[in-house]
Amino acid sequence: MANIKKKDIYTGESSYNAYKYRFNYAGKPARNFDALGDSTMLSYDALGRVIKTKNSDLSATQNFYDYYNTFTYYFGTVTGFVEKQTFKDEEDNNFEKFYDAVGNLLREVKFVEGALTGEDPPGMLITDYRYVSLYRLTKVKRLKATKPNSS
């Protein structure tokens, strides 16, 4: 049987909400129950990264991971290890994040509805981040929303 933990969050002097957490064989959260008894289930890949979250309303989000040796963005080219994380939400919208070898966020690409960009179909909002050698964030550049490439 999975390891179960309970956490009480007090909302007043004597009232509280009880939350339960079930863990898988690797000690990772597998199912969380909120105060109303609704649950969220988590699935992991072989490296222990969340790949799917199933909500109590049966909707789900997914996470995908890719790796690159080079990555070119507004501030130049990064060589070496770059991780791309793609998050697919309940409505099949993709959100992408690119990280360097030490975990600094290099770029975010977010889905933007057509009404916000003034174009149809919807576009992507791109934000790039730059760091100094001591891993301190020094610049943020938001690029103009663009239509996704059609292939």
N, C-alpha and C positions, 0 to 999 in steps of 0.2 A: 504494500500500500504506500502511496506517496506521502511524503512529509507534509503535514498541514500546520499552518500557523494562523493565529487569530490576532487581530489588532482592533482595539476599541478606541474610537475617536470620540471624546467627550464633547457634546454640544451644549451642555449646561451643567449645573451642579450634580444632578443625578441621572441625566439622560445621555445616551451615547449611541453611536452607530457602530455596529460590529462588521468588520471586514475579514474575510477568510482568504487565505492564500494556499494553494497546493503547489508543490514542487515536484519536478520530474526526478529521474534517477541521477541526473547530473547536478541536482541542487538548484536548477533554474526554475523560475516561476512558470508553471504550466497552466494554471487556471486561477483567476482572481474573482472573488464574489464580493459585490458591493453591499451596502446596507439594505438594499431592496431585494437581495438574492439574485440579481442579474449577474451573469458571469462573462468573462473575457478569457478566451483560450489562446495560448501562444505556442507556435511551432518553431523549432530551431533546425539549423543545418548542422553538419558534422563539426563545424568550427565554433558552434555555440552562439551563432548570430540569429536573431529573430528573422524568420522568413515569412511568417503568416500570423496575423492577429484576427481571430474570429470573435466578433462582438455578439452580445446577447440578442440582438435583432437579426442575427444570422448574416449580416453584412461582414465583409472581410477586407483587410488591407494586406498587401504583399510587399516584401522587400527583396530586391535583387542586387547582386554584387558583381562588379567587373573590375579588372585591373589593367593598367596601362604603364608603359615604360616612359612615355613622354606625354605631356599635356600642354597645349598652347591655349592661352587665354589673354585677356586684355593687358595684363601686366608682363607678359612674356611667355617663356616656355619653361616648364618644370621637367627636369629629367630625373629618372629614378622611379620609385614606386609611387603610383597614384591609384587610389581606390575610388571607384564610382559606385555610389549607392543610389538605387532607384526605388522610390516608394510609390506604390500604386494604391490609391485610396478607394473607398467604397463605390465611387462613381467612375472608376477606370481612368482617373487623371493621374499622370505621372509627375513626380517631383524628383529632381536629380540633385545629388550633392557629390562634389569631388573633394577628396582629402589627400594631402601629401603624406609622406612616410611617417611623420610624427603626429598626424591627426589634425593638422590645421585645415580648416575649411577653405578651399580655394575658390569654389564656384557653387552657386545655387541656381537651379533652373526650375521655375515654377510655372504651372499652368495658369493662364489668365484667360478669362472668358472674353469672347469677341466683343461684348458690350463695353468692356474696359479699354480695349485696344482700338476700338472704332473699326475693327476689321472682322470679316467673317471668312474663314474659320478662326477659332481662337488662336492666340499666340502664346509665346513663352516670355516670361520676365527673367532676365539673367542678371545676377549680381556676382561680381568678382571681388576677391579679398587678397590683399598683399600683406606680407609679414617681413620683418627685419630678421637678421640672422639669429637673434635671441628669441624668435617665435612670437614677437609682439606684433599685433595687428596695427598697421600704419595707414592703410588706405582701403576704402571701399568704393567700388565703381558700379553703379547700376546702369546697365545697357538698355537701350530702347527695346521695348517689347517687339518681338518679331514673330512671323508665322513659322510654324514648324516646317522643316524640310519635307517635301513629299517625295517618297521613294517608291 
